Amino acid sequence: MGASGTNSTGKLGKGASAPPTRAKRRAALAVGLAAGVALDALAGDPRRGHPVAAFGRAAAALEARDYADSRRRGAAHAAACVLAAVAPATAMQRLTGRDPLLAAAAAALTTWAVTGARTLHTEAERIAAALSAGDLAAARRALPALCGRDPSSLSDKEIARAVIESVAENTSDAVVAPLLWGAAAGIPGMSGYRAVNTLDAMVGYRSPRYRRFGWASARLDDAANWIPARVTAALTVACAPVAGGSPATALRTLLRYGARHPSPNAGRCEAAFAGALGVRLGGTNVYGGVAEARPELGDGRAPDPADIRRAIRLSRAVTMAATVLAVLARCG
């Protein structure tokens, strides 16, 4: 037997273990994706030491050193940050790849770290409870946990609209997209996607500081979410009955209004939710004292606070459907 651990016929010698087959590796990742979603549903995000928060702090520290009002410098910043996330994820996948149990555990922990369904639904429910109790001040205080618009002058209906829009968009960004990237590219895919999405939230603005520096991060996020957003919209249409809606109405609203949003992706998710819930989203939003007029999405009524809970139910259904889809895609 040679140093390679095989005999002259090429068969494994005694004491050697065969590497897992491709089917076993794919199954391990599929199990990890499902387990990670379940872990998020049970435990939610950790209060301290969240890997995504640590990545954000590191990216901010790097920005303090490499910032310049330049697209080239912004692209270099984005590339460095994404590489810093993908490299250790790739190493983890390789190190655990020979043991299906370790591979599944690594995928589960990564899925748990990069998805955020429970936190999304918990924060939305907290605002719904405050509005139901007539505590508009508490709802305004809680809104920044979900979106960046100024809540100081928002009415209960405007807060309800903001929450539903955030639930719709983040169902794609925080659930469907990482699952699809995991199914397509494993642990590095999930980690790389979360890095891109986090960078967009940090620097992907059209403000004077980030118009050039954040351009690459914003375009990367658009590209990374192009397919997931449309899958989210399709799943929302299919799951509309869970929220008391009609798939036909949701589809019609998606096709009519989805492309009107300034974002190439968020509009699809929001339009599908609007149609499934029978409400009208969009309108004027205020960010940092600057008003942005956005087109209305949907033909229904203005949303009520009670519609927030319907949106949560719809988001949960889409989460389950996306998990099944990702598992089937990985096992196929």
Contacts in CASP RR format, 6 or more apart in sequence:
PFRMAT RR
TARGET T0000
AUTHOR 0000-0000-0000
METHOD contacts of the structure
MODEL  1
MGASGTNSTGKLGKGASAPPTRAKRRAALAVGLAAGVALDALAGDPRRGH
PVAAFGRAAAALEARDYADSRRRGAAHAAACVLAAVAPATAMQRLTGRDP
LLAAAAAALTTWAVTGARTLHTEAERIAAALSAGDLAAARRALPALCGRD
PSSLSDKEIARAVIESVAENTSDAVVAPLLWGAAAGIPGMSGYRAVNTLD
AMVGYRSPRYRRFGWASARLDDAANWIPARVTAALTVACAPVAGGSPATA
LRTLLRYGARHPSPNAGRCEAAFAGALGVRLGGTNVYGGVAEARPELGDG
RAPDPADIRRAIRLSRAVTMAATVLAVLARCG
1 7 0 8 1.000
1 13 0 8 1.000
5 12 0 8 1.000
5 13 0 8 1.000
5 16 0 8 1.000
6 12 0 8 1.000
6 13 0 8 1.000
6 16 0 8 1.000
7 13 0 8 1.000
12 18 0 8 1.000
17 98 0 8 1.000
19 98 0 8 1.000
20 28 0 8 1.000
20 97 0 8 1.000
20 98 0 8 1.000
20 99 0 8 1.000
20 100 0 8 1.000
20 103 0 8 1.000
24 100 0 8 1.000
25 97 0 8 1.000
25 100 0 8 1.000
25 103 0 8 1.000
26 330 0 8 1.000
26 331 0 8 1.000
26 332 0 8 1.000
27 100 0 8 1.000
27 330 0 8 1.000
27 331 0 8 1.000
28 97 0 8 1.000
28 100 0 8 1.000
28 101 0 8 1.000
28 103 0 8 1.000
28 104 0 8 1.000
28 107 0 8 1.000
29 103 0 8 1.000
29 104 0 8 1.000
29 107 0 8 1.000
29 182 0 8 1.000
29 183 0 8 1.000
29 186 0 8 1.000
29 187 0 8 1.000
29 330 0 8 1.000
30 183 0 8 1.000
30 326 0 8 1.000
30 327 0 8 1.000
30 330 0 8 1.000
30 331 0 8 1.000
31 104 0 8 1.000
31 107 0 8 1.000
31 108 0 8 1.000
32 104 0 8 1.000
32 105 0 8 1.000
32 107 0 8 1.000
32 108 0 8 1.000
32 111 0 8 1.000
33 107 0 8 1.000
33 108 0 8 1.000
33 111 0 8 1.000
33 179 0 8 1.000
33 182 0 8 1.000
33 183 0 8 1.000
33 323 0 8 1.000
33 326 0 8 1.000
33 327 0 8 1.000
33 330 0 8 1.000
34 323 0 8 1.000
34 327 0 8 1.000
35 104 0 8 1.000
35 107 0 8 1.000
35 108 0 8 1.000
35 111 0 8 1.000
36 107 0 8 1.000
36 108 0 8 1.000
36 109 0 8 1.000
36 111 0 8 1.000
36 112 0 8 1.000
36 115 0 8 1.000
37 111 0 8 1.000
37 115 0 8 1.000
37 117 0 8 1.000
37 179 0 8 1.000
37 319 0 8 1.000
37 323 0 8 1.000
39 108 0 8 1.000
39 109 0 8 1.000
39 111 0 8 1.000
39 112 0 8 1.000
40 111 0 8 1.000
40 112 0 8 1.000
40 115 0 8 1.000
40 116 0 8 1.000
40 117 0 8 1.000
40 118 0 8 1.000
41 117 0 8 1.000
41 118 0 8 1.000
43 112 0 8 1.000
43 118 0 8 1.000
44 112 0 8 1.000
44 116 0 8 1.000
44 118 0 8 1.000
44 119 0 8 1.000
44 122 0 8 1.000
45 116 0 8 1.000
45 118 0 8 1.000
45 119 0 8 1.000
50 113 0 8 1.000
51 113 0 8 1.000
52 113 0 8 1.000
52 114 0 8 1.000
52 194 0 8 1.000
52 198 0 8 1.000
55 81 0 8 1.000
55 84 0 8 1.000
55 85 0 8 1.000
55 194 0 8 1.000
55 195 0 8 1.000
55 198 0 8 1.000
56 198 0 8 1.000
56 202 0 8 1.000
58 81 0 8 1.000
58 84 0 8 1.000
59 77 0 8 1.000
59 81 0 8 1.000
59 198 0 8 1.000
59 199 0 8 1.000
59 202 0 8 1.000
60 202 0 8 1.000
62 77 0 8 1.000
62 80 0 8 1.000
62 81 0 8 1.000
63 77 0 8 1.000
63 202 0 8 1.000
63 203 0 8 1.000
66 73 0 8 1.000
66 74 0 8 1.000
66 76 0 8 1.000
66 77 0 8 1.000
66 80 0 8 1.000
67 73 0 8 1.000
67 77 0 8 1.000
67 213 0 8 1.000
68 74 0 8 1.000
68 213 0 8 1.000
69 209 0 8 1.000
69 212 0 8 1.000
69 213 0 8 1.000
70 212 0 8 1.000
70 213 0 8 1.000
71 212 0 8 1.000
71 213 0 8 1.000
71 214 0 8 1.000
71 215 0 8 1.000
71 216 0 8 1.000
73 213 0 8 1.000
74 203 0 8 1.000
74 212 0 8 1.000
74 213 0 8 1.000
74 214 0 8 1.000
74 215 0 8 1.000
74 216 0 8 1.000
74 217 0 8 1.000
75 215 0 8 1.000
75 216 0 8 1.000
77 203 0 8 1.000
77 213 0 8 1.000
77 216 0 8 1.000
77 217 0 8 1.000
78 196 0 8 1.000
78 199 0 8 1.000
78 214 0 8 1.000
78 216 0 8 1.000
78 217 0 8 1.000
78 220 0 8 1.000
79 216 0 8 1.000
81 195 0 8 1.000
81 199 0 8 1.000
82 192 0 8 1.000
82 195 0 8 1.000
82 196 0 8 1.000
82 199 0 8 1.000
82 220 0 8 1.000
84 195 0 8 1.000
85 191 0 8 1.000
85 192 0 8 1.000
85 194 0 8 1.000
85 195 0 8 1.000
86 188 0 8 1.000
86 189 0 8 1.000
86 191 0 8 1.000
86 192 0 8 1.000
86 195 0 8 1.000
88 191 0 8 1.000
89 110 0 8 1.000
89 187 0 8 1.000
89 188 0 8 1.000
89 189 0 8 1.000
89 190 0 8 1.000
89 191 0 8 1.000
89 192 0 8 1.000
90 187 0 8 1.000
90 188 0 8 1.000
92 106 0 8 1.000
92 110 0 8 1.000
92 187 0 8 1.000
93 103 0 8 1.000
93 106 0 8 1.000
93 186 0 8 1.000
93 187 0 8 1.000
93 188 0 8 1.000
96 102 0 8 1.000
96 103 0 8 1.000
96 105 0 8 1.000
96 106 0 8 1.000
97 103 0 8 1.000
106 187 0 8 1.000
107 182 0 8 1.000
107 186 0 8 1.000
107 187 0 8 1.000
110 187 0 8 1.000
110 190 0 8 1.000
110 191 0 8 1.000
111 178 0 8 1.000
111 179 0 8 1.000
111 182 0 8 1.000
111 190 0 8 1.000
113 194 0 8 1.000
114 178 0 8 1.000
114 190 0 8 1.000
114 191 0 8 1.000
114 193 0 8 1.000
114 194 0 8 1.000
115 174 0 8 1.000
115 175 0 8 1.000
115 178 0 8 1.000
115 179 0 8 1.000
116 170 0 8 1.000
116 174 0 8 1.000
116 175 0 8 1.000
117 171 0 8 1.000
117 174 0 8 1.000
117 175 0 8 1.000
117 315 0 8 1.000
117 316 0 8 1.000
117 319 0 8 1.000
119 174 0 8 1.000
120 146 0 8 1.000
120 166 0 8 1.000
120 167 0 8 1.000
120 170 0 8 1.000
120 171 0 8 1.000
120 174 0 8 1.000
120 175 0 8 1.000
120 315 0 8 1.000
121 167 0 8 1.000
121 312 0 8 1.000
121 315 0 8 1.000
121 316 0 8 1.000
123 142 0 8 1.000
123 145 0 8 1.000
123 146 0 8 1.000
124 146 0 8 1.000
124 163 0 8 1.000
124 166 0 8 1.000
124 167 0 8 1.000
124 308 0 8 1.000
124 311 0 8 1.000
124 312 0 8 1.000
125 308 0 8 1.000
125 309 0 8 1.000
125 312 0 8 1.000
126 142 0 8 1.000
127 139 0 8 1.000
127 142 0 8 1.000
127 143 0 8 1.000
127 146 0 8 1.000
127 159 0 8 1.000
127 163 0 8 1.000
127 308 0 8 1.000
128 163 0 8 1.000
128 305 0 8 1.000
128 306 0 8 1.000
128 308 0 8 1.000
128 309 0 8 1.000
128 312 0 8 1.000
130 136 0 8 1.000
130 138 0 8 1.000
130 139 0 8 1.000
130 142 0 8 1.000
131 139 0 8 1.000
131 156 0 8 1.000
131 159 0 8 1.000
131 160 0 8 1.000
131 305 0 8 1.000
131 308 0 8 1.000
132 305 0 8 1.000
132 306 0 8 1.000
134 156 0 8 1.000
136 155 0 8 1.000
136 156 0 8 1.000
136 159 0 8 1.000
139 151 0 8 1.000
139 156 0 8 1.000
139 159 0 8 1.000
140 151 0 8 1.000
140 152 0 8 1.000
140 154 0 8 1.000
140 159 0 8 1.000
141 151 0 8 1.000
143 149 0 8 1.000
143 151 0 8 1.000
143 154 0 8 1.000
143 159 0 8 1.000
143 162 0 8 1.000
143 163 0 8 1.000
144 151 0 8 1.000
146 162 0 8 1.000
146 163 0 8 1.000
146 166 0 8 1.000
146 167 0 8 1.000
146 170 0 8 1.000
147 162 0 8 1.000
147 163 0 8 1.000
147 165 0 8 1.000
147 166 0 8 1.000
148 287 0 8 1.000
149 162 0 8 1.000
149 285 0 8 1.000
149 286 0 8 1.000
149 287 0 8 1.000
150 286 0 8 1.000
150 287 0 8 1.000
150 288 0 8 1.000
150 289 0 8 1.000
151 159 0 8 1.000
151 162 0 8 1.000
153 286 0 8 1.000
154 162 0 8 1.000
156 305 0 8 1.000
157 302 0 8 1.000
157 303 0 8 1.000
157 304 0 8 1.000
157 305 0 8 1.000
159 305 0 8 1.000
160 303 0 8 1.000
160 304 0 8 1.000
160 305 0 8 1.000
160 307 0 8 1.000
160 308 0 8 1.000
161 279 0 8 1.000
161 281 0 8 1.000
161 282 0 8 1.000
161 283 0 8 1.000
161 302 0 8 1.000
161 303 0 8 1.000
162 285 0 8 1.000
163 308 0 8 1.000
163 311 0 8 1.000
164 273 0 8 1.000
164 277 0 8 1.000
164 279 0 8 1.000
164 281 0 8 1.000
164 303 0 8 1.000
164 307 0 8 1.000
164 308 0 8 1.000
164 311 0 8 1.000
165 270 0 8 1.000
165 273 0 8 1.000
165 281 0 8 1.000
165 282 0 8 1.000
167 273 0 8 1.000
167 308 0 8 1.000
167 311 0 8 1.000
167 312 0 8 1.000
167 315 0 8 1.000
168 236 0 8 1.000
168 266 0 8 1.000
168 269 0 8 1.000
168 270 0 8 1.000
168 272 0 8 1.000
168 273 0 8 1.000
168 274 0 8 1.000
168 281 0 8 1.000
168 311 0 8 1.000
168 315 0 8 1.000
169 266 0 8 1.000
169 267 0 8 1.000
169 269 0 8 1.000
169 270 0 8 1.000
171 232 0 8 1.000
171 236 0 8 1.000
171 269 0 8 1.000
171 315 0 8 1.000
171 318 0 8 1.000
171 319 0 8 1.000
172 225 0 8 1.000
172 228 0 8 1.000
172 229 0 8 1.000
172 232 0 8 1.000
172 265 0 8 1.000
172 266 0 8 1.000
172 269 0 8 1.000
173 197 0 8 1.000
173 225 0 8 1.000
173 228 0 8 1.000
175 315 0 8 1.000
175 318 0 8 1.000
175 319 0 8 1.000
175 322 0 8 1.000
176 228 0 8 1.000
176 231 0 8 1.000
176 232 0 8 1.000
176 235 0 8 1.000
176 318 0 8 1.000
176 319 0 8 1.000
176 322 0 8 1.000
177 193 0 8 1.000
177 197 0 8 1.000
177 224 0 8 1.000
177 225 0 8 1.000
177 228 0 8 1.000
177 229 0 8 1.000
177 232 0 8 1.000
178 190 0 8 1.000
178 193 0 8 1.000
178 194 0 8 1.000
179 322 0 8 1.000
179 323 0 8 1.000
179 325 0 8 1.000
179 326 0 8 1.000
180 227 0 8 1.000
180 228 0 8 1.000
180 231 0 8 1.000
180 322 0 8 1.000
180 325 0 8 1.000
180 326 0 8 1.000
180 329 0 8 1.000
181 189 0 8 1.000
181 190 0 8 1.000
181 192 0 8 1.000
181 193 0 8 1.000
181 224 0 8 1.000
181 228 0 8 1.000
182 189 0 8 1.000
182 190 0 8 1.000
182 193 0 8 1.000
182 326 0 8 1.000
182 330 0 8 1.000
183 325 0 8 1.000
183 326 0 8 1.000
183 327 0 8 1.000
183 329 0 8 1.000
183 330 0 8 1.000
184 329 0 8 1.000
193 224 0 8 1.000
196 217 0 8 1.000
196 220 0 8 1.000
196 221 0 8 1.000
196 224 0 8 1.000
197 221 0 8 1.000
197 224 0 8 1.000
197 225 0 8 1.000
199 217 0 8 1.000
199 220 0 8 1.000
199 221 0 8 1.000
200 217 0 8 1.000
200 218 0 8 1.000
200 220 0 8 1.000
200 221 0 8 1.000
202 217 0 8 1.000
203 210 0 8 1.000
203 213 0 8 1.000
203 214 0 8 1.000
203 217 0 8 1.000
203 218 0 8 1.000
204 210 0 8 1.000
204 214 0 8 1.000
204 215 0 8 1.000
204 217 0 8 1.000
204 218 0 8 1.000
204 221 0 8 1.000
205 211 0 8 1.000
205 214 0 8 1.000
205 218 0 8 1.000
222 263 0 8 1.000
222 264 0 8 1.000
222 265 0 8 1.000
225 265 0 8 1.000
226 264 0 8 1.000
226 265 0 8 1.000
228 265 0 8 1.000
229 264 0 8 1.000
229 265 0 8 1.000
229 266 0 8 1.000
229 267 0 8 1.000
229 268 0 8 1.000
229 269 0 8 1.000
230 265 0 8 1.000
230 268 0 8 1.000
231 322 0 8 1.000
231 325 0 8 1.000
232 268 0 8 1.000
232 269 0 8 1.000
232 272 0 8 1.000
232 318 0 8 1.000
232 322 0 8 1.000
233 254 0 8 1.000
233 258 0 8 1.000
233 268 0 8 1.000
233 269 0 8 1.000
233 271 0 8 1.000
233 272 0 8 1.000
234 272 0 8 1.000
235 318 0 8 1.000
235 321 0 8 1.000
235 322 0 8 1.000
235 325 0 8 1.000
236 250 0 8 1.000
236 254 0 8 1.000
236 269 0 8 1.000
236 272 0 8 1.000
236 273 0 8 1.000
236 276 0 8 1.000
236 314 0 8 1.000
236 318 0 8 1.000
237 247 0 8 1.000
237 250 0 8 1.000
237 251 0 8 1.000
237 254 0 8 1.000
237 272 0 8 1.000
237 276 0 8 1.000
238 247 0 8 1.000
238 321 0 8 1.000
239 276 0 8 1.000
239 314 0 8 1.000
239 317 0 8 1.000
239 318 0 8 1.000
239 321 0 8 1.000
240 246 0 8 1.000
240 247 0 8 1.000
240 249 0 8 1.000
240 250 0 8 1.000
240 275 0 8 1.000
240 276 0 8 1.000
240 314 0 8 1.000
241 247 0 8 1.000
242 313 0 8 1.000
242 314 0 8 1.000
242 316 0 8 1.000
242 317 0 8 1.000
243 276 0 8 1.000
243 277 0 8 1.000
243 310 0 8 1.000
243 311 0 8 1.000
243 313 0 8 1.000
243 314 0 8 1.000
243 317 0 8 1.000
244 276 0 8 1.000
244 310 0 8 1.000
245 275 0 8 1.000
245 276 0 8 1.000
245 277 0 8 1.000
245 278 0 8 1.000
246 276 0 8 1.000
247 276 0 8 1.000
249 275 0 8 1.000
249 276 0 8 1.000
249 278 0 8 1.000
250 272 0 8 1.000
250 275 0 8 1.000
250 276 0 8 1.000
252 275 0 8 1.000
253 271 0 8 1.000
253 272 0 8 1.000
253 274 0 8 1.000
253 275 0 8 1.000
253 278 0 8 1.000
253 297 0 8 1.000
253 298 0 8 1.000
253 299 0 8 1.000
254 268 0 8 1.000
254 271 0 8 1.000
254 272 0 8 1.000
254 275 0 8 1.000
256 271 0 8 1.000
256 298 0 8 1.000
257 267 0 8 1.000
257 271 0 8 1.000
257 274 0 8 1.000
257 295 0 8 1.000
257 296 0 8 1.000
257 297 0 8 1.000
257 298 0 8 1.000
258 267 0 8 1.000
258 268 0 8 1.000
258 270 0 8 1.000
258 271 0 8 1.000
258 272 0 8 1.000
258 297 0 8 1.000
259 267 0 8 1.000
259 268 0 8 1.000
260 267 0 8 1.000
260 271 0 8 1.000
260 295 0 8 1.000
260 297 0 8 1.000
261 267 0 8 1.000
261 268 0 8 1.000
261 270 0 8 1.000
261 271 0 8 1.000
261 294 0 8 1.000
261 295 0 8 1.000
261 297 0 8 1.000
262 294 0 8 1.000
267 297 0 8 1.000
270 281 0 8 1.000
270 282 0 8 1.000
270 297 0 8 1.000
271 281 0 8 1.000
271 297 0 8 1.000
271 298 0 8 1.000
273 281 0 8 1.000
273 311 0 8 1.000
273 314 0 8 1.000
274 280 0 8 1.000
274 281 0 8 1.000
274 297 0 8 1.000
274 298 0 8 1.000
274 300 0 8 1.000
275 298 0 8 1.000
275 300 0 8 1.000
276 314 0 8 1.000
277 303 0 8 1.000
277 307 0 8 1.000
277 310 0 8 1.000
277 311 0 8 1.000
277 314 0 8 1.000
278 298 0 8 1.000
278 299 0 8 1.000
278 300 0 8 1.000
278 301 0 8 1.000
279 298 0 8 1.000
279 300 0 8 1.000
279 301 0 8 1.000
279 302 0 8 1.000
279 303 0 8 1.000
279 307 0 8 1.000
280 296 0 8 1.000
280 297 0 8 1.000
280 298 0 8 1.000
280 299 0 8 1.000
280 300 0 8 1.000
280 301 0 8 1.000
280 302 0 8 1.000
280 303 0 8 1.000
281 296 0 8 1.000
281 297 0 8 1.000
281 298 0 8 1.000
281 303 0 8 1.000
282 294 0 8 1.000
282 295 0 8 1.000
282 296 0 8 1.000
282 297 0 8 1.000
283 293 0 8 1.000
283 294 0 8 1.000
283 295 0 8 1.000
283 296 0 8 1.000
284 291 0 8 1.000
284 292 0 8 1.000
284 293 0 8 1.000
284 294 0 8 1.000
285 291 0 8 1.000
285 292 0 8 1.000
285 294 0 8 1.000
286 292 0 8 1.000
END
